[in-house]
Amino acid sequence: MFGSVRELVAAAEEAGVSLGELMLRREAAEGGRSREAVYAGMARQYAVMREAANRGLTGLYSHSGMTGGNARKMEEYRLSGRGLTDGTFLKAITYALSTNEVNAAMGVICASPTAGSGGVLPGVLLAAQEKLGKSDEEAVMALFCAGAFGLVIANNAMISGAAGGCQAEVGSASGMAAAALVQLAGGSASQSAHAMAMALKNMLGLVCDPLAGLVEVPCVKRNAAGAANALAAAEMALSGVESYVPWDEVVLALYQVGLGMPLALRETAQGGLAATPTGREWKKRLWEKGAEDTEGDAAG
């Protein structure tokens, strides 16, 4: 498909279409499917995103007991009118939390690009769609834009925490989301690329250190941070601010940082927050509970 961000942007500019439209056409051509079929598939994904974001607002809790209920708190806070920031920002981080609480509760979400980072993109896109009064079709096309950048990042670096830390998961998701926001707001292909690069730069070096190895703490709240970062990068790009480091060099930096990251900080639950006294206590508690459940099943 696309070997680099530069190639992606150049192809869109040459064809005179948005990045989302370019990705949709290329997906249809390479998959041997109609444009309508490819679009319908992405529209279904967006429907799943919206359903998960709304479902989590009811107050869901994980089976471990580590996470849950925070999206509902955020929604109540947003509706109270006491927020320090505007409604779009609050909605974005609330939807991001909500989606990942659904994931932690074993509900259905859309991995974008992973389940652990799946709240960032729907969080900002749903909030921005409501703010800008955009149609579902425009939002779905922005998802194609996000997918194009996700493809380039996955092919040139990594998107999993085990391979490159949380910078590869929430970082990539934040970059994808920033690019999608720019398209949704009417920005150019190059502005989307600058937004992606700035968002990704802001998260370089972010470790993956989940307590007890579960995708809950700090993963859920990091999705809110990724959403906030995406909004900041998109606003800068739309204003004309550009990434000083070229787009593809930023992706390369992600790859190099990921390779250099210690194993203890790549989803092994051996370092970072997972190695704190609280992290070790949760690991012990859940392992003991797991052993008890196994013994109970055997006895039954």
N, C-alpha and C positions, 0 to 999 in steps of 0.2 A: 504494500500500500504506500505509505509515506515513510521515507527513511529519516527525515529530519523535520524540525519545525520550519526551517527555512523553505524546504521543499513544499511543505503543506501550505504555507502562506502564499508562496509564489504560484502554486497551482490554482488557488482560489482567486487570486488577483488576475491571473491570465484568463480564467474562465468567466470572470465577472460575476461570481456567485459568493455567497457566504460560506464560511468554513463548514457549517452544518449541512448545507446543501451539497457541498463537495463530498463530504463524508458519506452522505446518504447515497449519492450517485455511485461512488466507488464501491460501497458495500453491496449495492444491488448488482453492479457489473461483475464483481469478483465472486459473489455468491450465486450468480445465475438466477436471481430473483427479481421480481418486479419492484419498482420504486414504491408502489402502494403496499406491498407485502413487508418490505423493510421498514417503512414508516409505521405501519400498524404494530410491528413488533416493539418498536421504541415507544410508541404511545402506550402500549400495555405496561412497559416498564415504568413510565411516568405515573400511570394509575396506581401501581404498586407503591411507588414512592409517596404519593399523596395519602394513600390509605394508611401506610405505616406512620407517617408524620402525624396524622390526626388521631390514630389509635393510641399512640403513646401519651397523648395529652390527658387521657382518662386516668393515668396513674398505674403503670405496670412495674412489677418487681421481678428481679432475676431469681432463679431457683437457689442460687448460692446465698442470697440475702445481702450481697455487697452493694448492689445498685438498685435504683428504682424510685419513682415518685418525683424526681427532680424536674422533669418536663412539666408536670402538672403545677408544681410550685412556680416555675417560670411563667407559665401561662397566666396564672392568677396574678402574679406580679405585673405582667405586661398589661393585663386588663385593669389593674388598679390605677394606672396612670402615674405611678411613682417612679417610673424608669428614668434613668439618666440620659438614655439615648432614644432615638426615634423608633417608631413602631416597626420599621423594616428590619433594623438591626436586631431588635428583641425577638421578632418573629423568626428570623433566620437561626439564631442560636437556640431558640426554643424548639423549632422543628428538628434541628440537628440532634439535640438531646433526646427528643421524643423518638426519633427513628432508631437511635442506637439503644435506647431502653427497650424498644420492641425486639431488637436483635438479641439483647442480653436475656430477654424473657422467652427466647426461642420462637419468636414470631417471624413472619415473612417480611423481608425487606429486599431491596435491590442492591446488590454489591456494586459499589461505584467509586473506586475500582475494586475495593474489597469490602467484606461485611464489616470489618472493624472500623472502616472509614466511610461507611455507607450513609452517614447522616449529613455530611458536609454539602454535597451537591444538591440533594432535595431541599435541605434547609434553606440555602440561599436562593435557589431557583423558585421555590414556592413563594417565598417572601417577596422576591423581586417581581414575580408575575402579578401578585396582588397589588403591589405598590405602583407598578407601571400600567396596570390594566391590560396586560398582554393576553393573547389567546392561548389555549392549550397547544395549538399548532406551533406557535412561535416558541413556546417553552420546549416542546419536543425537538424542534430544530436546534435549539440551544444545547440540548442533550447530545445531539449528533456532534456538535462543535466540541463539547467536552470529551466525547469519545475519541475524536481525532487526536486530541492532545494526549489522552490516556494511552492510546495506541503507540504514539511516538515515545512516550516515557517508558512504557513497558518494554519496547523493543530496543531501547538504547540505554536503559538503566534498570530499575526494578520497581515493583509496586507492592511487594510483600514485606511485612515487618521482619520476618525471619531472614530475609535476604539483605535488607538494608535499613532496618530500624523504622521507627514511626514516621520519619521524614519521607520514606518511600510509600507509606500508606496515607496518613492524613495529609502529608505534604503534597503528594501527587493529587489527592482528591481536592485539596485547596486550590492547586494550580488549575485543575480541570474546571472547577467551579468558577474561578475568577474569569477564565476565558469565556465560559458560557454566559456569565453575567454581562460581559461586554457585548457579546453578540445580541443578547436579549435587549440591551439598552440601545442598540443601533450603532455600536462601534465597528471599526474596521477589523479586517483579519489581522493586521499587524498590531493593532491595539490589544486584541485578544491574546496574541503571543506575548506581548509585553506584560500583560496582566498575569499570565501563567508564570512567566519567568520571575516576576517580582514576588508572587505568592510562594513559589517554590524556594526562592532564595531565603525568604523569611523563616523557613522551617528546616533548612539544612542542619544536620547534626541532631535532630530530634530522635531520641532513643525510643526503643520499644521495650517497656518494662512492666508488663501487666502483672498485677498481684495474683498469686497462685496460678499464673498461666492462663487466666480467664480473660476474655475480651470484654472487660467491664471497667476496672479501675486501673489506670486513669483514662482508658480509651473513650468512654462515653463523653466525658467533659472535654477531651481533646478534640472531639468533633465540633463542639461549640467554638473552640479556639480556631479550628481550621475554617469554620464558616466566617468568623470575624475577620480573619486574615484575608480570605477571598474577597470580602466586601471592600477592605482597605485597598487591596491591589487593583481591583476593578475600578474603584473611584479614581485612583491615581492614573491608571491607563486612559480612562475616558477624559481626564483633564489634559492629557497630552504628555504626562510623565512617562519616561521610557526606562527600560532596564539598561544600565550601563554595560553590564556583561551580556553578550549576545545570547539569544534564547537557547541555542543548542549547547553552548558552553555551560549554561546553568544545569541542563539535563546531565551533561557529562560530569559536572561537579557532584550532583546527586549520586551518580554511580560510584565515583571515586570515594566519596565520604562513606557510602554504604559498605564498600569493600574494606575500608579501614576501620570500621566500627567493631569494637570487641564483641565476641560471641555473647558475653554476659548481657549486652545491651540490645540484643536482636531476638526478642520474643522468647527467650529461654527462662525468664523469671528468675535470673540469677543476679541481676544487678539493678541499679537505679531504685525506683520506688518499691520494686518487688523485694529488694534486699533490706528494706527498712524493718524495724521491729514489728510494725503493723503488718507489713507485707508477709513477713515470716509467720506471724500469728495466724493470718488468714489461710496461708498455705497449710499449716499444721491442722487448723480447725476443719478445713474442707477435706483434707486427706483422711482425718479420723472419721469424719462423717461418712465419707465414701467407703471406708473399711466396714463401718457399722452397717451400712445399707447392703453391702455385699454379703456380710454374714447373715443378715436378716433374710435375704433372698435365698441363700443356701439352705437355711433352716426351714423356710417355707416350702 
